[in-house]
Amino acid sequence: MRIRVTTKPGDESVATRVEALGKHKKFADIHEGTLARVDGKKLLATSKDGKEHSHMLSADTVVTRDGKVCKAEELKPETKVRVTVSESVDDVVIRIEALDKKDSFVQIN
C-alpha cells in the first residue's frame, strides 16, 4: 500500500498525519510539476512533461511549503509542487505541497 506521511514542522522524525493512498479514490490523482501561478481560486501548474494544468482551489485545500502550512497566494511561480486532486469532486485540489528550501518531497511508496 502507498502512504503519505506529513511530519511535524521542525522535527521530521514525528509524524502528524499518515494517509493511505493506494485504495482511497480521492488520493488517486497526484501530479508533480512547477507552479505557474495562483489566480484567485485557480491553480496553474506545468507538469514534468511540459503540459499546463489548471485546477480549482477550495476553502478546504491544504497548502504546505517545505512541510509548513501556508496560503496558496504565498507560493511563488517556478516553485516545485505536488498537487493532489480529488476525483470525487470535479478536479478540485485537496492538497498542494510546495518545495522552497527542501530538495525533494516525502517519498510516496
PyRosetta script that sets phi, psi and omega in degrees:
from pyrosetta import init, pose_from_sequence

init()
pose = pose_from_sequence("MRIRVTTKPGDESVATRVEALGKHKKFADIHEGTLARVDGKKLLATSKDGKEHSHMLSADTVVTRDGKVCKAEELKPETKVRVTVSESVDDVVIRIEALDKKDSFVQIN")
pose.set_psi(1, 138.4)
pose.set_omega(1, 175.9)
pose.set_phi(2, -83.6)
pose.set_psi(2, 139.7)
pose.set_omega(2, 176.6)
pose.set_phi(3, -133.2)
pose.set_psi(3, 159.9)
pose.set_omega(3, 173.2)
pose.set_phi(4, -126.2)
pose.set_psi(4, 130.9)
pose.set_omega(4, -179.2)
pose.set_phi(5, -114.2)
pose.set_psi(5, 128.3)
pose.set_omega(5, 173.9)
pose.set_phi(6, -103.3)
pose.set_psi(6, 129.8)
pose.set_omega(6, -176.0)
pose.set_phi(7, -103.1)
pose.set_psi(7, 163.0)
pose.set_omega(7, 179.2)
pose.set_phi(8, -69.2)
pose.set_psi(8, 131.2)
pose.set_omega(8, 177.3)
pose.set_phi(9, -57.0)
pose.set_psi(9, 129.0)
pose.set_omega(9, 179.8)
pose.set_phi(10, 87.8)
pose.set_psi(10, -11.0)
pose.set_omega(10, 179.5)
pose.set_phi(11, -147.6)
pose.set_psi(11, 87.7)
pose.set_omega(11, -176.2)
pose.set_phi(12, -69.0)
pose.set_psi(12, -4.3)
pose.set_omega(12, 178.2)
pose.set_phi(13, -86.8)
pose.set_psi(13, -5.1)
pose.set_omega(13, -179.6)
pose.set_phi(14, -111.2)
pose.set_psi(14, 118.8)
pose.set_omega(14, 178.5)
pose.set_phi(15, -84.1)
pose.set_psi(15, 132.1)
pose.set_omega(15, 176.8)
pose.set_phi(16, -106.1)
pose.set_psi(16, -15.8)
pose.set_omega(16, -180.0)
pose.set_phi(17, -157.5)
pose.set_psi(17, 136.6)
pose.set_omega(17, 175.4)
pose.set_phi(18, -128.2)
pose.set_psi(18, 125.9)
pose.set_omega(18, -178.2)
pose.set_phi(19, -119.8)
pose.set_psi(19, 130.2)
pose.set_omega(19, 174.6)
pose.set_phi(20, -83.5)
pose.set_psi(20, 123.3)
pose.set_omega(20, -173.5)
pose.set_phi(21, -102.9)
pose.set_psi(21, -26.5)
pose.set_omega(21, -170.1)
pose.set_phi(22, -63.9)
pose.set_psi(22, -36.0)
pose.set_omega(22, -173.0)
pose.set_phi(23, -110.1)
pose.set_psi(23, -23.9)
pose.set_omega(23, -173.6)
pose.set_phi(24, -82.0)
pose.set_psi(24, 121.9)
pose.set_omega(24, -172.5)
pose.set_phi(25, -58.4)
pose.set_psi(25, -37.5)
pose.set_omega(25, -175.1)
pose.set_phi(26, -69.2)
pose.set_psi(26, -12.8)
pose.set_omega(26, 177.9)
pose.set_phi(27, -103.2)
pose.set_psi(27, 10.8)
pose.set_omega(27, -172.5)
pose.set_phi(28, -80.8)
pose.set_psi(28, -15.5)
pose.set_omega(28, -173.6)
pose.set_phi(29, -116.6)
pose.set_psi(29, 93.4)
pose.set_omega(29, -177.4)
pose.set_phi(30, -118.7)
pose.set_psi(30, 130.9)
pose.set_omega(30, -179.6)
pose.set_phi(31, -122.6)
pose.set_psi(31, 142.2)
pose.set_omega(31, 171.6)
pose.set_phi(32, -118.0)
pose.set_psi(32, 144.2)
pose.set_omega(32, 179.4)
pose.set_phi(33, 178.4)
pose.set_psi(33, -149.6)
pose.set_omega(33, -177.2)
pose.set_phi(34, -122.9)
pose.set_psi(34, 134.0)
pose.set_omega(34, 179.6)
pose.set_phi(35, -69.5)
pose.set_psi(35, 128.5)
pose.set_omega(35, 173.3)
pose.set_phi(36, -88.5)
pose.set_psi(36, -53.3)
pose.set_omega(36, 177.2)
pose.set_phi(37, -173.0)
pose.set_psi(37, 161.8)
pose.set_omega(37, 169.7)
pose.set_phi(38, -111.0)
pose.set_psi(38, 122.9)
pose.set_omega(38, -176.0)
pose.set_phi(39, -123.7)
pose.set_psi(39, 93.2)
pose.set_omega(39, -176.6)
pose.set_phi(40, 65.1)
pose.set_psi(40, -115.4)
pose.set_omega(40, -180.0)
pose.set_phi(41, -101.2)
pose.set_psi(41, 20.3)
pose.set_omega(41, -178.7)
pose.set_phi(42, -122.0)
pose.set_psi(42, 134.9)
pose.set_omega(42, 175.5)
pose.set_phi(43, -107.2)
pose.set_psi(43, 129.6)
pose.set_omega(43, 175.0)
pose.set_phi(44, -117.2)
pose.set_psi(44, 126.2)
pose.set_omega(44, -178.9)
pose.set_phi(45, -139.6)
pose.set_psi(45, 154.9)
pose.set_omega(45, 177.8)
pose.set_phi(46, -106.9)
pose.set_psi(46, 126.4)
pose.set_omega(46, -179.4)
pose.set_phi(47, -74.8)
pose.set_psi(47, 172.0)
pose.set_omega(47, 179.9)
pose.set_phi(48, -60.3)
pose.set_psi(48, -27.3)
pose.set_omega(48, 179.6)
pose.set_phi(49, -90.7)
pose.set_psi(49, 9.7)
pose.set_omega(49, 173.7)
pose.set_phi(50, 88.3)
pose.set_psi(50, 3.1)
pose.set_omega(50, 179.7)
pose.set_phi(51, -86.9)
pose.set_psi(51, 138.3)
pose.set_omega(51, 177.5)
pose.set_phi(52, -86.9)
pose.set_psi(52, 134.9)
pose.set_omega(52, -180.0)
pose.set_phi(53, -121.5)
pose.set_psi(53, 144.2)
pose.set_omega(53, 178.2)
pose.set_phi(54, -122.0)
pose.set_psi(54, 131.1)
pose.set_omega(54, 179.2)
pose.set_phi(55, -135.4)
pose.set_psi(55, 152.6)
pose.set_omega(55, 178.9)
pose.set_phi(56, -90.7)
pose.set_psi(56, 140.1)
pose.set_omega(56, 174.7)
pose.set_phi(57, -96.5)
pose.set_psi(57, 155.8)
pose.set_omega(57, 175.8)
pose.set_phi(58, -130.0)
pose.set_psi(58, 174.5)
pose.set_omega(58, 177.5)
pose.set_phi(59, -65.0)
pose.set_psi(59, -21.0)
pose.set_omega(59, -178.8)
pose.set_phi(60, -94.1)
pose.set_psi(60, -1.3)
pose.set_omega(60, 179.5)
pose.set_phi(61, -63.7)
pose.set_psi(61, 125.1)
pose.set_omega(61, 178.5)
pose.set_phi(62, -91.9)
pose.set_psi(62, 126.9)
pose.set_omega(62, -178.4)
pose.set_phi(63, -121.3)
pose.set_psi(63, 129.0)
pose.set_omega(63, 174.8)
pose.set_phi(64, -130.4)
pose.set_psi(64, 148.2)
pose.set_omega(64, 173.8)
pose.set_phi(65, -127.1)
pose.set_psi(65, 119.3)
pose.set_omega(65, -176.2)
pose.set_phi(66, 53.0)
pose.set_psi(66, 37.1)
pose.set_omega(66, 176.1)
pose.set_phi(67, 85.2)
pose.set_psi(67, -2.0)
pose.set_omega(67, -179.4)
pose.set_phi(68, -109.4)
pose.set_psi(68, 138.0)
pose.set_omega(68, -179.0)
pose.set_phi(69, -63.9)
pose.set_psi(69, 137.3)
pose.set_omega(69, 176.6)
pose.set_phi(70, -149.2)
pose.set_psi(70, -177.1)
pose.set_omega(70, 177.3)
pose.set_phi(71, -98.8)
pose.set_psi(71, 149.7)
pose.set_omega(71, 179.9)
pose.set_phi(72, -58.4)
pose.set_psi(72, -36.9)
pose.set_omega(72, -178.8)
pose.set_phi(73, -65.1)
pose.set_psi(73, -18.8)
pose.set_omega(73, -179.4)
pose.set_phi(74, -80.8)
pose.set_psi(74, -13.4)
pose.set_omega(74, -178.5)
pose.set_phi(75, -76.3)
pose.set_psi(75, 139.7)
pose.set_omega(75, -177.4)
pose.set_phi(76, -97.3)
pose.set_psi(76, 146.6)
pose.set_omega(76, 174.2)
pose.set_phi(77, -55.7)
pose.set_psi(77, 149.9)
pose.set_omega(77, -179.3)
pose.set_phi(78, 77.2)
pose.set_psi(78, 5.3)
pose.set_omega(78, 176.2)
pose.set_phi(79, -75.8)
pose.set_psi(79, 137.7)
pose.set_omega(79, 176.7)
pose.set_phi(80, -71.6)
pose.set_psi(80, 130.2)
pose.set_omega(80, -177.8)
pose.set_phi(81, -133.1)
pose.set_psi(81, 151.6)
pose.set_omega(81, 168.9)
pose.set_phi(82, -122.2)
pose.set_psi(82, 121.5)
pose.set_omega(82, -173.6)
pose.set_phi(83, -113.9)
pose.set_psi(83, 128.9)
pose.set_omega(83, 175.5)
pose.set_phi(84, -107.2)
pose.set_psi(84, 122.3)
pose.set_omega(84, -176.4)
pose.set_phi(85, -108.8)
pose.set_psi(85, 135.8)
pose.set_omega(85, 176.6)
pose.set_phi(86, -75.6)
pose.set_psi(86, 126.5)
pose.set_omega(86, 175.8)
pose.set_phi(87, -85.3)
pose.set_psi(87, -15.4)
pose.set_omega(87, -178.8)
pose.set_phi(88, -86.1)
pose.set_psi(88, -17.2)
pose.set_omega(88, 178.3)
pose.set_phi(89, -127.0)
pose.set_psi(89, 98.4)
pose.set_omega(89, -177.1)
pose.set_phi(90, -11.6)
pose.set_psi(90, 84.8)
pose.set_omega(90, 168.5)
pose.set_phi(91, 60.4)
pose.set_psi(91, 32.0)
pose.set_omega(91, 177.7)
pose.set_phi(92, -91.9)
pose.set_psi(92, 133.2)
pose.set_omega(92, 179.0)
pose.set_phi(93, -74.0)
pose.set_psi(93, 126.8)
pose.set_omega(93, 176.4)
pose.set_phi(94, -101.0)
pose.set_psi(94, -18.5)
pose.set_omega(94, -178.9)
pose.set_phi(95, -155.5)
pose.set_psi(95, 135.5)
pose.set_omega(95, 171.8)
pose.set_phi(96, -122.9)
pose.set_psi(96, 123.1)
pose.set_omega(96, 174.6)
pose.set_phi(97, -111.9)
pose.set_psi(97, 122.3)
pose.set_omega(97, -178.0)
pose.set_phi(98, -117.6)
pose.set_psi(98, 150.2)
pose.set_omega(98, 177.1)
pose.set_phi(99, -116.9)
pose.set_psi(99, 127.3)
pose.set_omega(99, 176.8)
pose.set_phi(100, -115.7)
pose.set_psi(100, -58.5)
pose.set_omega(100, -178.8)
pose.set_phi(101, -99.7)
pose.set_psi(101, -28.2)
pose.set_omega(101, -179.8)
pose.set_phi(102, -79.3)
pose.set_psi(102, 155.3)
pose.set_omega(102, -177.7)
pose.set_phi(103, -90.0)
pose.set_psi(103, -26.8)
pose.set_omega(103, -175.7)
pose.set_phi(104, -149.3)
pose.set_psi(104, 158.4)
pose.set_omega(104, 177.4)
pose.set_phi(105, -76.2)
pose.set_psi(105, 162.7)
pose.set_omega(105, 171.0)
pose.set_phi(106, -61.9)
pose.set_psi(106, 130.5)
pose.set_omega(106, -176.0)
pose.set_phi(107, -67.3)
pose.set_psi(107, 132.3)
pose.set_omega(107, 173.3)
pose.set_phi(108, -98.9)
pose.set_psi(108, 118.6)
pose.set_omega(108, -178.6)
pose.set_phi(109, -95.5)
pose.dump_pdb("model.pdb")
